């Protein structure tokens, strides 16, 4: 990685797909790297079969080697990132708060980690492309007695610390309801900028659309979901694909028509409105603009603004139903971000729905509530939409036992007060 600060590209539009280079290592200058559109077809990806019973010894050996390589890479990228952040009171206090927050939720995290590494229902680090971190995890139901609906999930992480394993809790709980979850990993900053993240997400979606039937998934029931930064990245990927199809581009490897619905959880869709908000919360303007490839690129990577552009033709009409979830007490990304995006979509005739949760924070819907167990409104709504039209699945959902509590209530309440998000 170059030790000099990379200059942002000021002419980049989001959604440019990566041309695979065959290099598994991070690019020498990732912030300057650019890729051209792929020329794949719907049958471009190799077909994969579900292994009957994995060789646990080989799997653990591979995981250890992969973990060591990623630890070295993350350490190197962290040093580069610290040059952007500097050392200041705000970052020190937020890192300390994050440490306490994670410690309070550790009883739940340990149980989820055990499931992630030892459950036979999890297929870890399936390669979907040739760029660094082009891998995804699959969470499978206990029985595959027929094609199952699929959620392609893009995790959050402020475009800096996103990782596929962050979706393990969601994957585990949806798999209990006979839903396959595919958690897509992608390059984070400073390994890549927003265009690389969107390209990775798009390629991961393509892999799922073309290969999920080999893992017991129903290619006709694929749902796209993102949380926080992942909601922004996946919305960009979905809209860019719709724009390409509206323009009649050839060589696309997946279609918007393959996505039954999009779920956006606590996302931000207008970067121009958020840049100052993030700066005030410690995600400094210079760092944010470097991640987003310069101030001139903010509009291109803002789905709320992009759909208003007349040059995209009838792209908005191609979008699937869009459902946005947001907590009204979210201070990381205010709920107005989802309100404004939903209103813009509805003005243009798109099918969009906004569901607000009173008093919920940025992490309540995705972490604290699932760790609390029982039934919660967002999870129930998600499952109801995915299983709509399947009477047998809906009946099974109605009689399903409450989800198990993973963390005592007192620790959850303390974590909510100390959360840096």
TORTORFI-150571 format. One record per residue: residue in one letter; x, y, z of N, C-alpha, C in turn. Coordinates in pm, whole numbers, padded with zeros to 5 digits, always signed. Each point is the difference from the previous one (the first is absolute). Layout:
residues N
AXYZXYZXYZ ...
This chain:
residues 421
X+00085-00119+00000-00085+00119+00000+00088+00122+00000 X-00030+00093-00083+00079+00123-00008-00011+00077+00128 X+00111+00060+00042-00003+00077+00124-00049+00141-00022 X-00010+00044-00124-00051+00134-00027-00151-00001-00003 X-00061+00113+00037-00146+00010+00000-00051+00000-00143 X-00090-00088-00034-00050-00008-00137-00095+00114-00032 X+00006+00047-00121-00093+00105-00044-00127-00063-00050 X-00115+00054+00039-00128-00058-00044-00024+00021-00148 X-00064-00098-00062-00040+00012-00138-00126+00084-00007 X-00004+00104-00080-00113+00093-00001-00093-00022-00117 X+00019-00109-00074-00088-00024-00115-00066-00136+00008 X+00005-00061+00118-00051-00136+00013-00150+00000+00024 X-00075-00083-00068-00143-00018+00029-00017-00137+00063 X-00097-00011+00091-00007-00123+00077-00052-00113-00085 X+00037-00122+00046-00051-00120-00065+00088-00054-00109 X+00115+00062-00028+00089-00054-00100+00048-00135+00048 X-00018-00103-00078+00032-00134+00046+00148-00029-00019 X+00052-00088+00087+00140-00035-00004+00029-00096-00114 X+00114+00020-00064+00050-00099-00094+00099-00085+00076 X-00023-00129+00013+00079-00083+00086+00143-00009-00049 X+00093+00018+00095+00140+00004-00038+00072-00130+00029 X-00064-00089+00079+00067-00124+00035+00099+00017+00112 X+00005+00115+00063+00095+00027+00106-00072-00004+00132 X+00038-00090+00092-00067-00012+00128+00051+00098+00103 X+00108+00072-00030+00057+00094+00095-00057+00137-00022 X+00000+00086+00106-00047+00137-00018+00082+00072-00105 X-00064+00090-00076+00070+00075-00101+00108+00085+00063 X+00105+00025-00075+00108+00082+00052-00049+00139+00033 X-00090+00056-00080-00057+00131+00026-00152-00010-00009 X-00063-00057+00103-00144-00030-00011-00086+00121-00022 X+00041+00118+00048-00085+00117-00014+00007+00059-00140 X+00098-00046-00078+00010+00049-00137-00046-00105-00101 X-00026-00122+00050-00035-00107-00092-00139+00020-00056 X-00019-00027-00124-00130+00012-00068-00020-00123-00087 X-00124-00039-00012-00028-00122-00074-00107+00026-00104 X+00008-00073-00108-00097+00017-00106-00113-00098+00018 X-00110+00019-00076-00119-00084+00013+00033-00142-00039 X-00056-00095+00075+00019-00141-00033-00088-00034-00119 X+00036-00103-00068-00074-00038-00122-00061-00138+00016 X-00039-00032+00125-00056-00132+00026-00141-00013-00049 X-00049-00122-00003-00139-00029-00034-00065-00066+00120 X-00126-00036-00014-00070-00060+00113+00058-00134+00038 X+00076-00063-00087+00060-00130+00032+00152+00011+00011 X+00043+00119+00034+00143+00026+00006+00066-00074+00116 X-00066-00004+00117+00061-00055+00120+00003-00153-00006 X+00106-00061+00055+00004-00146+00005-00106-00055+00094 X-00054-00115-00031-00102-00062+00083+00067-00070+00117 X-00061+00011+00118+00058-00060+00119-00104-00092+00063 X+00048-00107+00062-00090-00094+00065+00022+00005+00151 X-00108-00023+00072+00010+00000+00146+00074-00124+00044 X+00107+00014+00079+00069-00118+00049-00088-00078+00096 X+00007-00132-00008-00083-00082+00087+00043+00015+00145 X+00126-00032+00033+00050+00014+00136+00140+00055-00008 X+00025+00126+00041+00130+00060-00017+00106-00069+00083 X+00122-00004-00051+00116-00050+00072+00040+00106+00101 X-00034-00023+00130+00017+00102+00101+00147+00037+00019 X+00090-00100-00011+00142+00028+00021+00053+00093-00108 X-00036-00028-00125+00043+00087-00109-00064+00137+00011 X-00127+00003+00043-00070+00127+00012+00065+00088+00105 X+00035-00058+00119+00062+00078+00105+00138+00049-00042 X+00076-00087-00068+00133+00039-00047-00009+00116-00099 X-00097-00008-00089-00020+00108-00096-00042+00128+00069 X-00091-00013+00099-00048+00118+00072+00113+00069+00076 X+00089-00080+00064+00111+00058+00075+00093+00076-00093 X+00032-00061-00114+00087+00068-00096-00063+00126-00054 X-00131-00007-00029-00071+00117-00051-00005+00109+00106 X-00023-00039+00127-00006+00097+00109+00135+00069+00019 X+00109-00076-00010+00134+00059+00016+00027+00101-00111 X-00035-00036-00123+00022+00092-00112-00083+00127+00016 X-00125-00017+00044-00086+00117+00017+00045+00087+00117 X+00053-00064+00107+00050+00077+00114+00117+00089-00043 X+00090-00056-00079+00113+00079-00050-00050+00115-00088 X-00095-00030-00089-00053+00102-00089-00071+00110+00078 X-00083-00041+00100-00075+00098+00078+00094+00089+00080 X+00107-00059+00056+00097+00079+00075+00064+00106-00088 X+00036-00041-00120+00064+00093-00093-00096+00112-00041 X-00127-00037-00025-00098+00100-00039-00036+00092+00116 X+00002-00056+00123-00029+00082+00117+00103+00110+00018 X+00125-00034-00023+00106+00101+00010-00022+00112-00102 X-00039-00040-00121-00030+00101-00103-00120+00085+00041 X-00103-00065+00055-00119+00073+00042+00031+00099+00111 X+00086-00039+00094+00034+00089+00111+00069+00127-00048 X+00065-00006-00115+00062+00121-00055-00108+00100-00042 X-00116-00053-00041-00112+00089-00034-00066+00055+00126 X-00019-00088+00098-00074+00039+00119+00079+00090+00094 X+00131-00028+00009+00079+00070+00099-00035-00051+00139 X+00058+00060+00100-00027-00037+00138-00064+00120+00068 X-00126-00013+00037-00071+00109+00063-00091-00049+00110 X-00045+00092+00082-00084-00034+00114-00128-00071-00045 X-00061+00048-00109-00128-00057-00043+00014-00146-00040 X+00105-00033-00075+00017-00138-00044+00039-00090+00115 X+00082+00051+00095+00039-00081+00116-00123-00036+00083 X-00087+00099+00025-00119-00026+00081-00096-00095-00072 X-00012+00014-00132-00091-00088-00074+00053-00143-00004 X+00131-00016-00014+00057-00134+00001-00017-00065+00137 X+00017+00080+00105-00020-00052+00135-00146-00042+00020 X-00093+00084-00047-00142-00033+00011-00033-00127-00077 X+00062-00015-00118-00023-00119-00080+00049-00125+00073 X+00114+00012+00067+00052-00113+00076-00093-00042+00113 X-00051+00098+00076-00094-00030+00108-00131-00057-00054 X-00046+00057-00112-00124-00047-00063+00013-00147-00040 X+00111-00034-00064+00022-00139-00042+00012-00092+00121 X+00064+00046+00107+00016-00082+00120-00136-00032+00063 X-00089+00098+00003-00132-00022+00059-00082-00101-00079 X+00019-00001-00131-00077-00092-00085+00074-00130-00026 X+00117-00017+00062+00084-00117-00027-00070-00134+00025 X-00086-00014+00103-00068-00130+00016-00076-00043-00126 X-00063+00095-00066-00071-00032-00124+00096-00022-00116 X+00103+00083-00008+00096-00012-00110+00069-00137+00001 X+00032-00050+00119+00069-00129+00010-00090-00114-00049 X-00128+00007+00032-00093-00103-00047-00017+00005-00152 X-00006+00122-00053-00013+00015-00144+00128-00046-00070 X+00116+00031+00059+00128-00043-00059+00012-00152-00002 X-00047-00065+00106+00003-00147+00004-00083-00056-00115 X-00118+00056-00021-00085-00044-00111+00072+00023-00134 X+00062+00116-00013+00066+00036-00127+00110-00098-00036 X+00082-00039+00099+00116-00084-00030-00028-00150+00005 X-00103-00042+00072-00018-00144+00021-00131-00056-00055 X-00092+00085-00045-00125-00053-00052+00017-00053-00143 X-00058-00116-00024+00004-00057-00135-00092+00073-00096 X-00081+00092+00054-00091+00078-00086+00067+00122-00061 X+00124+00027+00038+00070+00119-00049+00107-00042-00100 X-00004+00061-00117+00106-00018-00101+00078+00131-00005 X+00122-00001+00050+00077+00123+00014+00091+00023-00119 X+00016+00128-00032+00101+00048-00095-00008-00067-00137 X-00119-00005-00056-00016-00046-00138+00047+00112-00093 X+00090-00031-00090+00059+00100-00089-00098+00035-00111 X-00027+00131-00017-00088+00042-00108+00070+00086-00105 X+00126+00033+00021+00075+00081-00096+00148-00006+00030 X+00079+00072-00078+00145-00007+00012+00063+00117+00073 X-00079+00098+00040+00055+00112+00074+00015-00036+00149 X+00083+00072+00075+00011-00027+00143-00136+00008+00068 X-00026-00091+00090-00122-00007+00081-00124-00030-00082 X+00016-00053-00119-00115-00042-00079-00045-00138+00048 X-00060-00003+00118-00048-00123+00062-00135+00025+00065 X-00073-00106+00020-00129+00012+00068-00023-00123+00088 X-00083+00018+00102-00040-00109+00090-00145-00036-00028 X-00029-00128+00004-00137-00048-00018-00051-00062+00130 X-00123+00036+00038-00068-00058+00115-00119-00079-00052 X+00002-00131+00023-00099-00089-00059-00097-00053+00106 X-00127-00018-00035-00094-00064+00092+00042-00143+00030 X-00054-00057+00107+00037-00137+00037-00042-00099-00106 X-00115+00022-00061-00047-00091-00104-00017+00076-00130 X+00050-00059-00106-00016+00058-00134-00093-00092-00079 X-00128-00002+00041-00098-00088-00061-00067+00063-00121 X+00055+00109-00046-00052+00070-00117+00071+00132-00012 X-00011+00066-00115+00067+00129-00018-00045+00101+00105 X+00097+00066+00066-00029+00095+00107+00021+00144-00047 X-00077+00094+00056+00025+00142-00032+00138+00042+00050 X+00053+00103-00061+00139+00041+00026+00006+00149+00029 X+00078+00037+00102+00029+00140+00027+00149+00023-00026 X+00031+00086-00096+00138+00044-00024+00023+00122+00087 X+00090-00012+00097+00015+00102+00103+00138+00067-00009 X+00000+00134+00002+00124+00078+00000+00011+00069+00136 X+00103-00034+00075+00015+00050+00136+00046+00145+00003 X-00022+00065+00115+00047+00137+00021+00139+00002+00061 X+00041+00120+00042+00133+00015+00058+00065+00131-00038 X-00081+00104-00025+00051+00135-00030+00095+00002-00119 X-00016-00095-00093+00085-00011-00119+00145-00030+00036 X+00026-00030+00129+00138-00020+00047+00018-00137+00065 X-00097-00045+00080+00018-00124+00075-00106-00104-00034 X-00062+00011-00116-00099-00100-00039+00064-00136-00018 X-00072-00105+00038+00051-00137-00015-00118-00095-00007 X+00011-00102-00080-00110-00092-00025-00051-00068+00127 X+00088-00028+00096-00041-00069+00122-00092+00085+00086 X-00007+00134-00025-00091+00084+00077-00146-00041-00022 X-00026-00071-00107-00137-00042-00029-00036-00136+00056 X+00087-00054+00087-00022-00137+00050-00130-00013+00079 X-00028+00096+00087-00121-00008+00083-00125+00001-00088 X-00003+00091-00098-00112+00004-00093-00010-00130-00078 X+00116-00051-00047+00000-00124-00077-00052-00117+00081 X+00043-00010+00125-00044-00109+00085-00151+00004+00023 X-00052+00118+00030-00141+00010+00035-00092-00014-00120 X+00043+00049-00117-00082-00020-00120+00007-00144-00048 X+00117-00065+00018+00012-00141-00038-00095-00086+00082 X-00027+00041+00125-00096-00073+00083-00142+00010-00057 X-00024+00098-00086-00131+00017-00065+00001-00046-00145 X+00093-00091-00031+00008-00060-00134+00035+00102-00108 X+00087+00094+00033+00046+00101-00095+00153-00007-00010 X+00052-00012-00119+00145+00001-00021+00049+00144+00002 X+00110+00024+00069+00061+00133+00003+00141-00008-00055 X+00032+00089-00093+00134+00010-00056+00058+00136+00039 X+00101+00000+00086+00063+00124+00047+00121+00031-00088 X-00009+00110-00072+00101+00036-00100+00108+00088+00064 X+00125-00042-00012+00112+00083+00044+00042+00092-00113 X+00070+00106+00032+00043+00097-00102+00121+00076+00053 X+00075+00060-00091+00116+00080+00041-00046+00123+00078 X+00068+00026+00111-00025+00119+00080+00108+00104-00030 X-00023+00123+00042+00103+00102-00005+00103-00028+00110 X+00130+00012-00026+00064+00057-00119+00038-00103-00106 X-00045-00125+00013+00030-00099-00103-00071+00033-00131 X-00110+00068+00010-00075+00042-00119-00086+00120+00035 X-00051+00065-00102-00092+00112+00020-00142-00046-00035 X-00096+00092+00006-00140-00038-00012-00031-00072-00131 X+00066+00041-00110-00026-00067-00127+00040-00147+00005 X+00110-00030+00071+00042-00139+00015-00099-00078+00085 X-00051+00064+00105-00097-00066+00088-00128-00034-00077 X-00049+00095-00080-00122-00023-00077+00024-00110-00104 X+00117+00002-00064+00031-00102-00099+00006-00138+00064 X+00061-00010+00118+00007-00128+00070-00140-00050+00036 X-00083+00090+00055-00136-00039+00037-00077-00050-00123 X+00014+00071-00111-00070-00040-00122+00047-00137-00048 X+00129-00026+00010+00050-00129-00044-00045-00112+00094 X-00008+00032+00130-00051-00098+00094-00146-00033-00027 X-00080+00103-00031-00141-00022-00035-00009-00086-00126 X+00087+00027-00096+00001-00078-00124+00027-00147+00028 X+00098-00026+00088+00032-00139+00034-00122-00069+00061 X-00067+00070+00090-00117-00059+00065-00111-00028-00101 X-00027+00096-00087-00106-00018-00101+00029-00120-00090 X+00126-00023-00031+00035-00103-00096+00035-00136+00061 X+00025-00005+00131+00050-00124+00060-00079-00049+00121 X-00093+00079+00051-00063-00036+00127-00081-00129-00009 X-00047-00037-00118-00076-00124-00012+00085-00121+00036 X+00131+00010-00017+00089-00111+00034+00009-00019+00151 X-00042+00098+00076+00004-00009+00146-00141-00013+00060 X-00097-00029-00083-00136-00021+00048-00086+00125-00002 X+00050+00109-00058-00075+00124-00007-00091+00007-00121 X-00104+00082+00012-00094+00021-00110+00042+00125-00076 X+00050-00014-00124+00045+00118-00076-00114+00096-00035 X-00123-00043+00020-00115+00087-00026-00048+00074+00124 X+00066-00025+00113-00037+00069+00125+00127+00051+00069 X+00062+00099-00061+00121+00060+00055-00033+00142+00046 X+00037+00029+00122-00023+00132+00060+00135+00063+00032 X+00010+00130-00021+00124+00073+00028-00019+00084+00125 X+00098-00005+00090-00011+00075+00125+00135+00058+00036 X+00000+00121+00058+00122+00061+00050-00027+00074+00128 X+00104+00011+00085-00015+00069+00128+00105+00111+00010 X-00044+00120+00037+00089+00115+00020+00077+00029-00129 X+00134-00002+00005+00078+00023-00122-00032-00105-00106 X-00031-00122+00046-00038-00106-00094-00131+00029-00071 X-00092+00072+00067-00124+00040-00066+00029+00100-00111 X+00093+00091+00025+00039+00097-00102+00068-00070-00118 X+00095-00090+00030+00074-00069-00106-00094-00086-00085 X-00088-00076+00065-00090-00088-00076-00102+00079-00080 X-00045+00115+00054-00093+00085-00076+00069+00056-00125 X+00126+00039+00015+00078+00047-00116+00013-00109-00105 X+00030-00123+00045+00017-00111-00094-00131-00030-00072 X-00110+00001+00073-00131-00029-00060-00039+00107-00101 X+00017+00126+00037-00038+00108-00091+00089+00003-00123 X+00129-00021+00018+00090+00000-00116-00035-00112-00096 X-00039-00117+00054-00040-00110-00088-00126+00037-00077 X-00094+00066+00066-00122+00044-00069+00032+00101-00109 X+00095+00089+00027+00040+00100-00101+00063-00069-00121 X+00084-00098+00024+00063-00073-00111-00105-00070-00084 X-00098-00060+00065-00104-00071-00075-00089+00098-00075 X-00029+00117+00060-00082+00100-00067+00069+00052-00126 X+00133+00003+00003+00076+00047-00116+00023-00111-00102 X-00043-00120+00033+00015-00111-00094+00141-00051-00014 X+00081+00015+00105+00138-00049-00007+00002-00151-00010 X+00098-00052-00069+00015-00144-00017+00104-00053+00099 X+00001-00132+00015+00103-00063+00081-00024+00010+00149 X-00123+00026+00044-00025+00004+00143-00010-00142+00054 X+00041-00021+00125+00005-00135+00055-00114-00028+00098 X-00081+00100+00032-00121-00021+00079-00099+00109-00034 X-00125-00020+00035-00104+00095-00036-00077+00045+00123 X-00043+00125-00001-00082+00054+00108-00129-00080+00015 X-00048-00056-00110-00123-00078+00004+00014-00126+00084 X+00123-00041+00031+00022-00118+00083-00014+00031+00149 X-00008+00127+00036-00012+00041+00140-00147+00025+00032 X-00054-00078+00095-00141+00011+00034-00031+00128+00077 X+00093+00043+00088-00019+00122+00079+00134+00042+00056 X+00008+00128+00035+00121+00053+00065-00036+00047+00140 X+00081-00041+00099-00018+00044+00138+00120+00088+00039 X-00026+00124+00037+00105+00091+00044-00016+00027+00149 X+00099-00038+00080-00007+00014+00145+00097+00108+00047 X-00054+00110+00051+00079+00108+00060+00104+00055-00097 X-00039+00017-00125+00094+00044-00102-00002+00149-00026 X+00103+00047-00070+00009+00138-00046+00005+00002-00151 X-00083+00081-00063-00015-00007-00145+00026+00133-00069 X+00036+00102+00077+00035+00131-00056+00125+00048+00071 X+00115-00026-00060+00128+00031+00064+00021+00150+00017 X-00056+00079-00090+00017+00145+00010-00059+00054+00130 X-00110-00061+00045-00062+00043+00126+00073-00056+00122 X+00073-00108-00018+00058-00070+00114+00145+00037+00029 X+00069+00061-00094+00144+00022+00018+00030+00085+00122 X-00076+00106+00023+00023+00084+00118-00042-00072+00128 X-00108-00076-00007-00046-00078+00116+00108-00099+00043 X+00059-00072-00097+00106-00094+00032+00122+00071+00057 X+00033+00115-00055+00115+00076+00049-00017+00036+00148 X-00121+00040+00038-00027+00037+00139+00005-00119+00094 X-00017-00120-00055+00003-00121+00083+00134-00071-00005 X+00100+00060-00065+00134-00056+00003+00046-00066-00128 X-00092-00020-00096+00042-00051-00131+00034+00123-00084 X+00123+00046+00014+00039+00132-00047-00018+00018-00150 X-00029+00121-00037-00035+00032-00139+00107-00045-00098 X+00126+00027+00030+00109-00037-00092+00004-00152-00019 X-00017-00074+00110+00000-00146-00009-00120-00049-00079 X-00117+00056+00028-00121-00043-00068+00009+00027-00150 X+00051+00116-00037+00013+00032-00143+00101-00090-00068 X+00104-00042+00072+00095-00095-00058-00068-00134-00027 X-00085-00044+00093-00072-00126-00019-00095+00009-00118 X-00062+00118-00018-00103+00017-00103+00055+00058-00130 X+00133+00002-00013+00066+00038-00125-00019+00147-00035 X-00006+00085+00100-00003+00144-00024-00140+00058+00010 X-00005+00130+00027-00128+00067+00019-00086-00005-00125 X+00064+00004-00117-00076-00003-00125-00072-00133-00021 X+00043-00104+00072-00062-00131-00018-00117-00025+00095 X-00022+00090+00095-00104-00024+00099-00137-00019-00063 X-00031+00081-00100-00132-00012-00064-00012-00132-00075 X+00109-00044-00065-00004-00125-00076-00022-00120+00090 X+00046+00010+00127-00016-00111+00093-00114+00023+00097 X-00093+00088-00035-00117+00028+00083-00125-00047-00074 X-00053-00119+00031-00117-00050-00073-00118+00096+00002 X-00021+00072+00111-00111+00094+00008+00011+00109-00106 X+00123+00045-00029+00021+00102-00101+00006-00060-00140 X+00057-00118-00009+00020-00062-00131-00133-00033-00068 X-00101-00039+00078-00127-00037-00063-00071+00121-00060 X+00039+00122+00041-00059+00122-00054+00063+00040-00133 X+00109-00065-00037+00073+00035-00122-00076-00051-00123 X-00043+00088-00089-00077-00045-00117+00080-00088-00097 X+00134+00004+00013+00081-00077-00094-00006-00150+00027 X-00057-00043+00113-00004-00143+00030-00121-00069-00063 X-00081+00076-00073-00112-00059-00072-00105-00059+00093 X-00046-00122-00031-00107-00062+00078+00054-00095+00106 X+00122+00027+00047+00065-00091+00096-00083-00018+00127 X-00062+00107+00049-00076-00008+00125-00116-00098-00014 X-00061-00006-00117-00113-00091-00019+00042-00146+00003 X+00130-00027-00017+00050-00137+00002+00028-00049+00141 X+00006+00092+00097+00036-00038+00136-00106-00091+00064 X+00044-00093+00083-00097-00084+00073-00064+00080+00113 X-00098-00056+00069-00054+00068+00119+00111+00029+00100 X-00002+00119+00058+00104+00043+00093-00064+00027+00136 X+00056-00064+00103-00049+00016+00137+00115+00051+00085 X-00018+00116+00062+00105+00063+00080-00039-00005+00147 X+00092-00050+00083-00018-00006+00145+00095+00101+00065 X-00049+00070+00104+00088+00096+00068-00054+00028+00140 X+00090+00019+00096-00036+00038+00135-00002+00151+00014 X-00098+00053+00072-00011+00145+00014+00107+00059+00092 X+00064-00084+00084+00106+00047+00088+00138-00034-00054 X+00010-00018-00131+00127-00030-00066+00078+00130-00016 X+00116+00009+00067+00083+00120-00010+00118-00019-00092 X+00030-00124-00039+00108-00024-00095-00042+00042-00140 X-00117-00047-00043-00062+00043-00125-00145+00036+00034 X-00038+00126-00003-00134+00038+00043-00108-00064-00086 X-00116-00022+00062-00110-00066-00071-00051+00082-00118 X+00032+00130-00001-00040+00083-00115+00063-00049-00129 X+00112-00072+00009+00064-00054-00120-00092-00097-00072 X-00064-00089+00076-00094-00095-00060-00131+00068-00039 X-00043+00097+00080-00123+00074-00032+00013+00069-00136 X+00110+00071-00019+00019+00076-00124+00014-00091-00120 X+00071-00112+00016+00018-00092-00113-00132-00065-00037 X-00077-00039+00101-00131-00061-00026-00092+00098-00073 X+00000+00126+00046-00085+00101-00063+00041+00024-00145 X+00131+00003-00026+00048+00022-00137-00040-00116-00091 X+00010-00122+00050-00039-00116-00079-00149+00002-00032 X-00081+00035+00100-00144+00003-00020-00041+00109-00098 X+00069+00114+00004-00030+00108-00097+00021-00045-00143 X+00097-00090-00019+00033-00047-00134-00075-00127-00037 X-00093-00040+00083-00085-00115-00034+00054-00134+00041 X+00110-00004+00076+00054-00128+00046-00082-00052+00117 X+00003-00130+00020-00071-00062+00111+00092+00002+00121 X-00023+00094+00091+00087+00017+00116-00082+00009+00127 X+00052-00059+00107-00068-00001+00130+00101+00038+00107 X-00039+00085+00092+00085+00043+00111-00060-00050+00131 X+00082-00070+00080-00044-00049+00130+00094+00055+00107 X-00052+00088+00085+00079+00062+00107-00028-00070+00132 X+00103-00009+00084-00010-00064+00130+00032+00104+00107 X-00102+00035+00075+00012+00109+00097+00102-00034+00110 X+00095+00091+00020+00097-00014+00107+00113-00096-00026 X+00007-00062-00118+00106-00095-00030+00123+00072-00054 X+00118-00048+00043+00127+00060-00041+00055-00070-00124 X+00122+00038-00037+00062-00055-00120+00026-00150+00014 X+00029-00046+00122+00034-00141+00019-00113-00082+00062 X-00105+00065+00050-00110-00074+00063-00060-00103-00094 X-00033+00043-00121-00072-00087-00093+00086-00117-00048 X+00130+00022-00009+00088-00101-00058+00071-00085+00104 X+00023+00055+00120+00077-00072+00102-00078-00023+00129 X-00031+00108+00072-00059-00017+00132-00132-00078-00003 X-00090+00035-00092-00128-00069-00005+00015-00149-00034 X+00079-00038-00101+00020-00143-00025+00067-00072+00117 X+00096+00065+00067+00064-00062+00116-00095-00013+00118 X-00102+00085+00003-00099-00003+00107-00092-00122-00013 X-00016-00052-00120-00085-00116-00021-00147+00039-00006 X-00086-00101+00007-00142+00027-00010-00040+00037-00141 X-00105+00079-00012-00046+00044-00131+00014+00151-00009 X+00045+00046-00116+00005+00145-00021-00062+00032-00135 X-00047+00123-00010-00082+00039-00115+00076-00006-00132 X+00127+00045+00000+00073+00003-00126+00024-00140-00054 X+00044-00091+00086+00027-00136-00043-00129-00066-00051 X-00109+00022+00071-00127-00059-00042-00043+00054-00137 X+00018+00131-00022-00037+00059-00129+00087-00056-00111 X+00129-00013+00027+00094-00053-00099-00040-00140-00043 X-00027-00086+00096-00037-00139-00029-00134-00006-00073 X-00094+00086+00040-00132+00000-00063+00009+00036-00148 X+00084+00096-00034+00017+00039-00140+00066-00112-00080 X+00103-00060+00057+00074-00105-00072-00087-00124-00021 X-00083-00033+00098-00084-00120-00012-00140+00030-00054 X-00023+00121-00046-00131+00035-00054-00037-00094-00115 X-00121-00052+00004-00044-00091-00105+00029-00145+00028 X+00082-00029+00102+00032-00138+00038-00078-00032+00128 X-00119-00054-00015-00088-00024+00114+00062-00095+00102 X+00070-00099-00048+00063-00096+00092+00107+00067+00085 X+00082+00084-00064+00105+00070+00074-00059+00100+00098 X-00107+00071-00041-00063+00097+00089-00061-00069+00122 X-00060-00115-00021-00057-00075+00112+00110-00047+00095 X+00112-00040-00056+00113-00043+00083+00056+00118+00080 X+00006+00117-00065+00048+00120+00069-00091+00037+00116 X-00130-00016-00019-00097+00039+00102+00014-00084+00126 X+00046-00123-00015+00013-00089+00115+00144-00016+00047 X+00092+00075-00061+00141-00011+00037+00022+00051+00142 X+00086-00065+00077+00027+00046+00137+00074+00134-00002 X-00012+00078+00106+00074+00128+00006+00150-00024-00012 X+00068+00094-00058+00145-00012-00012+00065+00002+00138 X+00108-00074+00013+00068-00015+00129+00075+00128+00038 X-00009+00037+00128+00077+00115+00049+00147-00039+00010 X+00089+00087-00048+00143-00028+00002+00077+00087+00099 X-00059+00112+00042+00068+00093+00091-00100+00047+00105 X+00040+00001+00127-00091+00051+00105-00043+00143-00027 X-00122+00032+00042-00057+00132-00028+00084+00113+00059 X+00054-00021+00119+00077+00106+00064+00122+00037-00084 X+00065-00098-00062+00116+00028-00085-00041+00070-00129 X-00116-00036-00054-00049+00065-00122-00031+00147+00026 X-00058+00029+00114-00033+00139+00032+00127+00081+00021 X+00098-00058+00067+00128+00069+00020+00070+00024-00135 X-00006-00100-00088+00062+00013-00132-00066+00112-00080 X-00132+00013+00010-00070+00104-00074+00045+00139+00045 X+00029+00016+00131+00041+00129+00052+00144+00035-00039 X+00085-00102-00015+00141+00025-00025+00036-00010-00149 X-00094-00044-00081+00027-00023-00143+00058+00125-00068 X+00109-00016-00076+00056+00114-00072-00071+00027-00132 X-00098-00081-00034-00066+00014-00130-00120+00095+00007 
